[in-house]
Amino acid sequence: MRWYGKLLGFIAGALLFRPNPLFGAVLGLLIGHAFDADWFRLNKENPYRELGLTSSATEAEIDLAYRRLMSQYHPDKLVGAAPELLKQAEAKSRRVNAAYDRIKTLRKR
């Protein structure tokens, strides 16, 4: 979880709103939280982020990250786990598969 946007927003808001620094600090904190939560990011579907990579990753790094995540979140690896954990793992493995497929499609072009 990122925190530096909140901190910088808090300080900047308090300094910019000198007549009422508490109001500025709270406003800056809220704006900083929005930046930390990526509310202002234009392209929300980034398959590289799902795999924990950047767009400059090599094919080997992509394959390695995919295998690592699938070995961690594949539902067959979690036999006997709580139903909630199994549902979360299934959702994560679906997202990882979709991201991997999307990256492979983008790289073919």
Backbone bond lengths (Angstrom), bond angles and torsions (degrees), N, CA, C in turn:
res aa  C-N    CA-C-N  psi(-1)  N-CA   C-N-CA  omega(-1)  CA-C   N-CA-C  phi
1 M - - - 1.449 - - 1.530 108.57 -
2 R 1.308 114.11 132.43 1.456 118.40 -179.23 1.526 109.77 -86.75
3 W 1.301 116.03 148.39 1.468 121.21 -175.90 1.516 112.32 -132.86
4 Y 1.333 118.05 -16.50 1.455 119.62 -171.65 1.521 112.88 -68.67
5 G 1.326 118.68 -27.79 1.467 120.40 176.15 1.518 111.20 -65.10
6 K 1.311 115.76 -40.37 1.469 120.42 178.63 1.534 110.54 -63.96
7 L 1.333 115.46 -45.10 1.464 119.61 -179.06 1.525 111.15 -63.92
8 L 1.329 116.83 -48.56 1.458 119.64 -179.72 1.528 111.60 -65.22
9 G 1.322 117.22 -37.89 1.457 120.45 176.85 1.515 112.13 -64.29
10 F 1.317 116.40 -40.73 1.461 121.26 178.92 1.530 110.77 -61.54
11 I 1.331 116.11 -47.96 1.469 120.32 -178.54 1.523 111.03 -67.13
12 A 1.334 116.72 -46.47 1.468 120.05 -178.99 1.523 111.20 -63.64
13 G 1.313 117.10 -40.99 1.466 120.29 179.31 1.516 111.64 -64.24
14 A 1.324 116.96 -41.58 1.462 120.01 179.43 1.524 111.33 -65.65
15 L 1.323 117.21 -36.29 1.456 120.24 -179.53 1.530 112.49 -77.06
16 L 1.324 116.79 -34.85 1.466 119.41 -177.49 1.529 112.97 -76.40
17 F 1.307 116.85 -32.06 1.462 120.77 179.90 1.522 109.21 -102.85
18 R 1.304 116.54 68.53 1.468 121.13 -176.35 1.527 113.60 -62.63
19 P 1.346 119.63 -37.17 1.466 117.04 179.42 1.533 112.55 -62.73
20 N 1.331 116.28 -33.63 1.454 120.01 179.14 1.531 108.10 -137.28
21 P 1.334 118.03 81.18 1.461 120.40 -173.63 1.526 113.85 -66.27
22 L 1.326 118.34 -27.81 1.460 119.84 179.10 1.518 110.60 -66.45
23 F 1.326 117.29 -43.51 1.458 121.19 177.45 1.528 110.35 -61.23
24 G 1.316 116.64 -45.21 1.461 120.66 178.92 1.509 112.62 -63.29
25 A 1.314 116.33 -39.31 1.462 120.28 179.82 1.525 111.34 -64.78
26 V 1.331 116.11 -43.47 1.464 120.10 179.36 1.528 110.34 -66.64
27 L 1.320 117.15 -42.72 1.455 121.03 178.31 1.535 110.21 -62.99
28 G 1.309 117.48 -44.51 1.459 121.18 177.32 1.517 112.22 -63.09
29 L 1.320 116.51 -38.02 1.457 121.01 177.64 1.523 110.83 -62.77
30 L 1.320 117.27 -42.37 1.464 120.97 178.92 1.530 111.54 -66.01
31 I 1.316 116.77 -42.65 1.463 119.78 178.39 1.528 110.54 -66.69
32 G 1.314 117.09 -39.61 1.461 120.90 176.35 1.517 112.20 -62.59
33 H 1.329 116.46 -38.68 1.462 120.09 176.60 1.523 110.67 -63.52
34 A 1.326 116.63 -40.47 1.462 120.33 179.15 1.528 110.80 -62.09
35 F 1.321 117.44 -40.29 1.456 119.95 177.34 1.518 111.50 -68.67
36 D 1.319 117.72 -39.81 1.463 120.81 178.64 1.526 111.63 -64.59
37 A 1.318 117.17 -33.33 1.460 121.53 -178.85 1.527 112.38 -86.52
38 D 1.335 117.64 4.43 1.467 123.32 179.02 1.522 112.98 60.56
39 W 1.308 117.45 37.21 1.461 120.27 177.35 1.520 111.26 -70.92
40 F 1.322 118.14 -23.77 1.453 121.84 -175.89 1.525 112.43 -98.95
41 R 1.312 117.59 4.52 1.457 120.54 179.44 1.521 108.89 -73.00
42 L 1.328 116.96 129.63 1.454 120.90 -175.65 1.517 112.04 -75.85
43 N 1.304 118.02 -45.64 1.455 121.26 -177.32 1.524 108.94 -100.51
44 K 1.323 116.56 95.14 1.466 119.91 -174.48 1.518 112.20 -78.26
45 E 1.325 117.85 -21.95 1.457 120.20 -179.47 1.522 109.30 -93.39
46 N 1.299 116.10 95.96 1.450 121.87 178.33 1.520 107.55 -119.61
47 P 1.340 117.48 101.64 1.467 119.04 -176.54 1.523 112.80 -65.20
48 Y 1.324 117.03 -27.04 1.469 119.33 178.86 1.525 111.04 -66.70
49 R 1.307 116.82 -36.09 1.469 120.50 179.87 1.529 111.05 -65.60
50 E 1.321 116.03 -36.41 1.469 119.85 179.21 1.526 111.10 -62.25
51 L 1.327 116.71 -33.46 1.462 120.78 178.21 1.521 112.64 -89.93
52 G 1.330 117.37 -3.11 1.457 121.21 179.53 1.520 112.43 77.32
53 L 1.329 116.65 31.45 1.459 121.93 -177.19 1.522 110.98 -124.17
54 T 1.331 115.19 173.27 1.458 120.76 171.13 1.526 108.16 -107.32
55 S 1.306 116.03 168.67 1.463 119.59 -177.90 1.526 112.31 -69.72
56 S 1.310 118.14 -11.30 1.464 121.04 178.18 1.529 112.41 -91.96
57 A 1.320 117.96 10.68 1.459 122.01 -178.83 1.530 110.20 -68.98
58 T 1.311 115.39 147.41 1.467 120.51 178.37 1.525 109.62 -81.75
59 E 1.330 115.06 168.27 1.469 120.32 178.36 1.534 110.50 -60.36
60 A 1.306 117.21 -39.94 1.466 121.18 179.93 1.529 111.04 -64.38
61 E 1.324 117.18 -41.03 1.469 120.69 178.50 1.526 110.94 -65.76
62 I 1.320 116.20 -37.96 1.468 120.45 179.05 1.518 109.81 -65.15
63 D 1.332 116.62 -47.90 1.462 120.27 179.41 1.522 111.93 -61.87
64 L 1.324 116.32 -40.99 1.461 120.57 179.83 1.531 111.57 -64.72
65 A 1.329 116.16 -44.50 1.463 119.73 179.01 1.524 110.64 -64.12
66 Y 1.330 117.09 -40.38 1.468 120.75 178.71 1.529 110.52 -62.26
67 R 1.315 116.82 -48.22 1.474 120.06 -179.63 1.525 111.81 -62.71
68 R 1.326 115.42 -40.72 1.473 119.25 -179.95 1.526 111.27 -63.02
69 L 1.335 116.13 -45.79 1.464 119.44 -178.69 1.527 112.00 -69.63
70 M 1.322 116.94 -37.89 1.461 118.50 179.09 1.523 111.42 -69.36
71 S 1.314 117.28 -34.28 1.469 118.18 176.80 1.531 110.80 -69.22
72 Q 1.311 116.14 -25.16 1.460 119.93 -179.79 1.532 111.83 -84.10
73 Y 1.339 117.99 -38.93 1.460 121.18 -171.25 1.526 114.72 -111.06
74 H 1.317 119.16 1.62 1.466 119.39 -178.72 1.521 109.44 -64.14
75 P 1.345 117.34 132.73 1.477 119.86 -177.00 1.525 113.99 -59.70
76 D 1.332 118.05 -30.26 1.464 119.76 178.84 1.527 112.20 -67.96
77 K 1.311 117.88 -23.22 1.472 121.58 178.64 1.531 111.62 -78.07
78 L 1.333 116.34 -16.33 1.465 120.48 -175.17 1.526 112.30 -109.72
79 V 1.304 117.22 37.60 1.455 121.05 178.94 1.527 108.78 -64.33
80 G 1.308 116.48 130.11 1.459 121.30 179.81 1.506 114.14 89.68
81 A 1.316 117.48 1.26 1.468 120.42 178.87 1.524 109.80 -78.09
82 A 1.305 115.99 165.80 1.464 121.26 178.23 1.532 109.56 -61.60
83 P 1.326 117.52 147.94 1.470 120.53 -178.40 1.532 113.32 -57.95
84 E 1.330 116.80 -35.26 1.470 119.54 179.53 1.532 110.70 -65.79
85 L 1.334 115.62 -42.95 1.466 119.48 178.72 1.519 111.26 -66.02
86 L 1.314 116.52 -36.54 1.452 120.67 178.97 1.528 110.89 -65.35
87 K 1.324 117.13 -40.83 1.466 120.50 177.57 1.529 111.09 -65.14
88 Q 1.331 116.61 -41.85 1.459 119.98 177.92 1.521 111.22 -64.01
89 A 1.324 117.13 -40.17 1.459 120.80 179.68 1.523 111.04 -67.12
90 E 1.336 117.34 -38.96 1.460 120.59 177.62 1.525 110.85 -63.99
91 A 1.326 116.57 -42.21 1.466 120.07 178.89 1.524 110.70 -64.92
92 K 1.318 116.81 -43.04 1.472 120.58 -180.00 1.524 110.43 -65.38
93 S 1.334 117.46 -41.69 1.460 119.02 -179.67 1.526 111.06 -66.66
94 R 1.341 118.05 -34.32 1.465 120.65 174.90 1.524 111.19 -63.72
95 R 1.344 116.33 -42.68 1.465 119.92 179.15 1.524 111.20 -66.08
96 V 1.329 116.92 -39.65 1.464 120.61 179.25 1.525 110.03 -65.36
97 N 1.335 117.26 -44.17 1.465 120.55 177.71 1.521 111.52 -60.78
98 A 1.327 116.51 -44.81 1.458 120.65 -179.76 1.528 110.94 -63.85
99 A 1.322 117.06 -40.91 1.464 120.81 179.19 1.524 110.51 -65.62
100 Y 1.314 116.90 -42.35 1.464 120.53 179.51 1.528 110.71 -63.64
101 D 1.326 116.68 -44.68 1.457 120.48 177.95 1.525 111.42 -61.85
102 R 1.322 116.17 -41.10 1.474 120.71 179.70 1.531 110.64 -64.61
103 I 1.319 117.42 -43.50 1.457 120.76 178.01 1.517 111.04 -61.79
104 K 1.328 116.76 -44.77 1.461 120.73 179.84 1.536 110.75 -62.51
105 T 1.324 116.86 -39.33 1.465 120.80 177.38 1.516 111.04 -65.58
106 L 1.326 116.84 -43.25 1.462 120.31 179.25 1.523 111.72 -65.93
107 R 1.314 118.03 -35.91 1.463 121.30 -178.48 1.533 112.15 -73.72
108 K 1.342 117.68 -24.52 1.458 120.11 179.42 1.514 111.32 -71.42
109 R 1.310 117.64 -27.57 1.463 121.75 -176.98 1.487 112.24 -71.95
